[in-house]
Amino acid sequence: MAAAKWYHRDISRVVAEELLAKAGQDGCFLVRDSESVSGAYALCLLFQRHVHTYRILPNDEGLLSVQTIQGIQAKCFRTLPDLISAYQQPNNGLVTPLLYPVHRAGQAADEDSGEPGKGHWGHAGCEHGGFLLSRCALPADGEDSQGAGHMVSTVPAGGAAAGSWLSAPIPTRTHISQQLHQRLQEQVHSSPASDFMGFMAEYLNHHVQLDLEALRHGHPQLRHLSTALVTACRALHSEIDFTLAGLETLARVFDPPMSPRSTTREQVTPPGLLTSDPDLELLLNKISTVNHLLSSLEKKVLKSLQETVSRHNLALPSVAASPPPGAKPLAVQSFEVKMGKSQRAALTVDVESGTVAITKRSSGCPEETIPQDKILQLIKYQSVQSKVRLVYDREPQKSLSRDFIFPSARKREAFCQLLQLMKIKHSNLDEPDLISVYVGTWNMGSAPPPRSLASWLTSRGLGRTQDETTACIPHDIYVIGTQENSLGDREWVEFLRASLKTLMAIDYRVVALQCLWSIKIVVLVKPEHERRISHIHTSSVKTGIANTLGNKGAVGVSFLFNGTSFGFVNCHLASGSEKTHRRNQNYSDILHSLVLGDKKLGGFDLTLRFTHLFWFGDLNYRLDMDVQDILAHITKKEFEALLAVDQLNLEREKNKVFLRFSEGDISFPPTYRYERGSRDSYLWQKFKPTGMRINVPSWCDRILWKSHPETHVVCNSYGCTDDIVTSDHSPVFATFEVGVTSQFVPKKAPGSSPEPLACIEWESIEVIMKTTSRSKCYIEFHSYCLEETQWSGENTFQSCDIPGFLKLGWSAKHLPVLNPILPDMEYLVDQHLLLSIKGVESCESYGECCIALRSMIGSMAQQFETFLFHRGEEMGSIRGWMKVRVPKDTCSTRERLYEWISFEEEDAEPAADTPMCPKPPRQPLRYCSQAQPHHKPRLWGDAESSPAVLCRSRPRSLPEPAAGYTNPAYFIFEGVP
């Protein structure tokens, strides 16, 4: 019988507090892995309805001790059970002795039960004091799995040592089975045959013992292995028959004319075949025949061609290598528009020469040609999606504005993109302010891709797509994520590069490739950007088959583009309509385990570590609706009704996954499950040996993103192809316009100005956190603009009037004055601060947040307010007053290239030509600011609220939210008693 049930591995602080609160007795305790120190533990102890957390740290000799408590001598222990046993005695420095262990939830429970902490372990094992905790594998995580639960066992690492957590030895056969399963995991790193590996894992875990038993009794046939191989290779028969027929046909083409042609296949029986299964023997014969044909075919073709050349006295022509094509110049584009009430005209954009020409249809010749440096502003109307206002210089100190109405919103966006590209091309900047990013995701269904991926890579098809005038403009970065990709890694990368070179005439460079079996992510950049990419990191997480095999999971890449950090995650989550909870758990596992970005930010929520984070893949969330109703809505293109029952949207509304992420409007049909070979119908019935399974059409393939506050990111397209039919999934694409920062060079050397250096000052900070702890806390401050991490003192105010929440406050004298490494405003407006609220006793994080400095710069203190996050969950709220002071001679800044395009509501119909002097007032692009959240938390007892600015990034494709938070824990945020 295994002991140490109080050890809960890597559960989160929130789950630990919930388990202790459910136990309810003073002295209840559990141990979990530390979130802040690798190899350490957190001892969580309930006393007087509050949870106290202590860190258990290993020293250089591997001995464990509770972090020193004032006035108590630290005691060291060899094993964790020894430490726990000692602290079950009184007077050891804890608030109460360890009395009642809180056991792990039943591991045999169904993991889709939705209960916190049930049936889930975040890592494959945790080793300390000579013991390894491991899991037996589940059945393959796919549409055929029957919902078997986790099984937990304890295996001695290196033999049965003293102080073992086991009270009985492990049976030898079970130990051998687990050893073999471990070898399987070590040997398989990038195999695309996820189903095959699932069968093999099943055999090693459940049937190898039966073959061992038969072998002991003198039966060497290995009947169960033979059955497993026949089942796993069933699909191989038809594939080999197809391939064999083609090879034989090709071989006969090159046979000598007079040679006899056999109509029967040559059967080659491998020597020493020890199998009595006729199906397996037939398969081996076929494989041998394929092997024989492949090995002889090249020699046969070469001999035939050589004979043809010598017989006809042919000379082989020499082929001169053609020079690589240069980048295609952008063609001049013309747009039909309407000016004023009824005047028709044409706008001609010449990106290469940098001009825009206006031609009235009545005259036929250009009325006016505007150089790009004379264009001051482009204003998009929000009330009329196809309308734009162009503001430009006509003469010194005088500007003119003209309104144009395009045939569609897509044409307007194409015109704006071309003007943006023209501005970038003719700017004198050494480093870009704005880049374009393409993100694509496709479940390839283990089938080879078609010859052309043009529609996917140029964002053409269904949904919000690129206009034909801009579809072939090359993007700066291409990020391609695939699932069930059966191609080799190198083969796939070269295929993508060749496809882009054909389409764009650019030889894209490979930044990174990361693979986990058949899950792949490739990042490609233009050659001129290669030097701007640095600090590249890659990582992967397995979530399939008990989190040990990579048939499901995620791959990720992160890097810096000059001064802007990017993160990209491609994932394949659990399948099946009923597996919503497992998909949520997959997301949580990936979020917690993916190692990307700056190592110094390892304690922060993954979603806060990057300026821009893009998350995409086959998320596998389904539609909760009868299949016939779904099909009827798709036929009528009534997507809003389907989006209202989309599992991903519903889980996001509950704050279960993708907290504060954004997604573009979905205006394309569900991308799964199509009949292969066409896009005319969905193949929603799947016949299995166990019966028929229904796979309702769903938006399984998604692209989401999350960016730091007050940064620039615009989604220009989001859709799917309609002509790539090799898989039962359609490829999905999204393109983004992203603001980036350069490695800033100061105008003056730091310290040379007589004015003081820039400083960040705090007047006060108040926090409310979701926790049952009463721990004193401090704040940790991180930023790229700081030379090193800074810390506050302990909080000066604390109350817990509301059950389940802790309110903390810091005054100015307990908060550090932060001095950025550079004082220039142009540098500081692009910087962010990351704050982490940590417990004094445990040094564990209770929540993290990000604050933009842009709106805090000034001589007067500004109020900020935002949410706290931890491990993908919303932990509370933080607000306060701060100011960023910069020296007067560094206050100048320049307009970014993306700031000359803005939005404006239309109040009245302006005249066709409106003189403006010197420049019109404008409403700049709205950023997702940390100031005043969309649902303003009433955590502070305020009677009035500040003006609201949109903070909660929420795609319009989501259904309208309910009147309040669906999670009762957040009712307090809206003042509900």
C-alpha positions, 0 to 999 in steps of 0.5 A: 500500500502506498503512503504519502497521500498528502503529497499532491505534486504540482497542484496550484496554490488555489487548488491546495487552498480549496482542498484544505477549505473542504477539509475544514479542520485546524491542522489539516495539511498537504504538500505540493511542489513549490512554484518559485523554487525548482526542487523545493516544496510548499507545506500548506496548513489550515488554521482558524480558517486560513491557509499558512504556507511554508517553503521546504528547501533542500540544502547543498547536501540534499537535506530538507528543512522548513524555511527558517522561522524567526526564533526557531532553529532549522531542522534538517531531514533526509526525506520528506516523510521524515520531515512531516513526521517531525512536524506532527509534534507540537512546538516546532514553529508552525502555527499548529502541528500537522494533524490531519493529512489531506489525501490526493483525490481518487486517481481512478475517478473520471478525469472529466468529472470537473472536480478540482484536483481530481485525476490529474498530475502535471508531471510524469514523476517527482523524485526525492529521497530515492523514490520515483512517483510515476503513472501508468499510461491511459488508453490512447487519447483520441476519439476511441478512448473509453474514459479510463482514469489515471492509475498512480503507482509508486516505484522505488528508484534504485531499489527499496531504500530505507525510509521508503514510502512503500509498505509492500514491494512492487510485483516484478512483472509490473516493474518490467512493464513500467520499465518497458513503457519508460523505454518507449517514451525515451525512444520515441521523440518525433514519431507521427504515428500517434495511434500506433504508439497508443496501441504499443503503450496499451500492450506494454501496460496491460498485455506484456505481462500475459506474454511473459507468463506464457513464455515462462510456461514454454509458449514462445508465440507471444500471442498478445504481441501478435494481436497488438501488431495486427491491430496497429498495422490494419491500415497498413495493408491497404496503403501497401497494396496501393503502393505495391501496385504503383511500384509494379506498374513502374517496374514493368514500364522499364522491363526489357521488351522481350522479358516475360511479364509475370502477373503474380507478385513475387512472394519473399518470405523472411527467414526465421519468421516465427508467427502463426498469424496469417494476417501478420505473415501476409503483411510481412510478405508484402513489406518484403516485396516492397523492399525488393522492388524499391531496392532494384527499381533505381538500378533498373531505371538507370540501366534502361535510360543508359541503354536508350541514350547509347542506342539513339546516340543522344547527348544530355544537354547541360542546364545552366543554373538560373539566377534566383529571382529577386523580390517582386515589385508591387504592381500599381493598384487602382480602386473604384471609389465614390467622392462626396454624394455621387462623384465617381473616381479612381484612386491609384496607389503606386507603392514603388514610386510612393504616390497616390493619384486621384482620377475623376471618371468624368475627366479621365486624367489624374486630377491630383497626385499626392506624394507619400510624404505629404499624406498626414493622416488616414482616418477610418470611419467606424460607422461606415466600414467602407469609408475613409478620410485622407488628410494631406498637405496641399500647400504650406501651413494648409491641409486638405481632407477628402472622404472616399467610399469604397465598394466594400470594407475589404477594399478599404482595408486593402487601400489602407494596407497599401498606404501603410506599406508605402509609408514603411517603404519610403521611411528613413527609419533604420529599424521598423516600427511596424511588421506584419505577422502571418499565423497559420494552423492546420490539422493535416490528418496524417495525409501528404499536403497538396502541391500548392498551399497558395490559398492558405499562405495568401489568406484566401478562402472563406471568412475575413480574407485578404483582398486580391490586391494585397494577398501576395504582399509578403509578410515579415514573419510566417508562423506555421503550426500543424498537427497530425503532420506525417512529413519529416521535419526537414521535408516540411520546412523545405516545402514551406520555404519553396512554397513561399519562394514561389509565391513571394520570390523571397528566400525566407530564413528559418528562425526555429522549428520545434516538433513533438511527434506530429505536432510541428511549429515553423517560424520563417522571417524575411532575410533582412530581419534575420539579424533582428531576431535574438534570444530564441527559445523552444519548448514542448509539453506532452498531454496525451496518454497520461501526459507522457506521450506526445500524440497530444500536447504543444510546441512553442517558440519565443524570441525577441524582434529587436526590443519586442518579445514574441511567443507562439504556441501551437497545440493539439488538445484532447478530442471528443465532444465530451472532453471539455474538462480534459481540454481545459486541463490540457491548456492549464498543463501547457500554460504551466509547463511550457518553458519559453521567454526570459528565464528571469520571468519564469515565475510569471504567468506565461501569458504575461512574459511576452509583448505579444503571445499567439496561441493556435492549433487544433484546440478541439472544442466542439459545438454543443448542439444536435448535429442536424440543427448544426448542419441547418445553421451552416447551410443558412450561414447562421454562424452566430447561433453556433458560436453561442454554443461553441465550447471554447466561447463558453469556457472563456466566458466562464474564465476557465481558459484563455483569460483576456485573450482575443480572437478575430470575428468568426465568419467562416463555416466550421473547419471540421469534420469534412469529407476528404476530397471536397468541401461540399459536405461534413462527414460527421458519422465515424464507424468504429469496431465499438460502434458509430461515433458522431463528430459534429461539425465544429470550429476546432482550429483556432487562432487567439492572441494576448498582448501587453496593454497599450501596444499595437496589434490589429488582426487584418484577416481570419478565415479558412481555405476552401480548396485544400481538401486532403484532410478532414480539417480546413487550414486556418489563417490570420494576419496581424499588423504588429507594432515593434520597438527598436533597440533604443539608442539614447540621444544623451549619455545617461547621467550627462543631463543636469536634470535628475534621471527618469524615475517611477514613483508610487503613491500607494498600491492596493490589492485584493486577492482570492485566497484564504491565507493571511500571509504578509506580502511584498511586491516584486518589480520586473522590467527590461527598463530596470537594471535589476529586479526590485522589491517593496517592503511588507504591506502596511495594511491588511484585512480579510473582511470578505471570506475567501479574499485578502485585502492588502495595502502599501504606502509610498514609503514602503514602495521603491522608487524605480530608476529606468536605465534610460531617461528618454520618453521615446524609450519609456513610452514602449516599456512595461512593468511586471508586478508579482504579489508574493507571500513573505513566508512562502515567497510564492506568487499570489498573482501577477500583472502588467502595467504600461508606462505610456499613460503614466508619464507626467508630473501628476500621479495617474491611477492604474487598475488591472487584474491579477493572474496566476497559472492562467486564472484570475486571482484578484485586482490591483490598483494604485497611483503612480507617476513616471517623471522624465527630464524635460530635455528628453520629453520629445517623442516621434509619431510611430508609423502605425499612429498616422492611421486612426478611427473616427465616429461620423457625426455629420456628413462633411463636405467633399473637400474640407480644408483643415488647418493645420491638422484635424483632431483625431481619435488614435487607435484604442489600446487595451489599457490597464486603466479601468477594466471593462467590468470595473472591480468594486473592491475598494468600497468606492461610491463612484467609478472612473470613466471606463476604458475597454480593457477586457479584450473580447472577440465580437464573435463571442455571445453576449455575456450574462449580467454578471460573472458566472463564477461566484468567486467574482461576484464581489468584483461587481459589488454583489453581496 
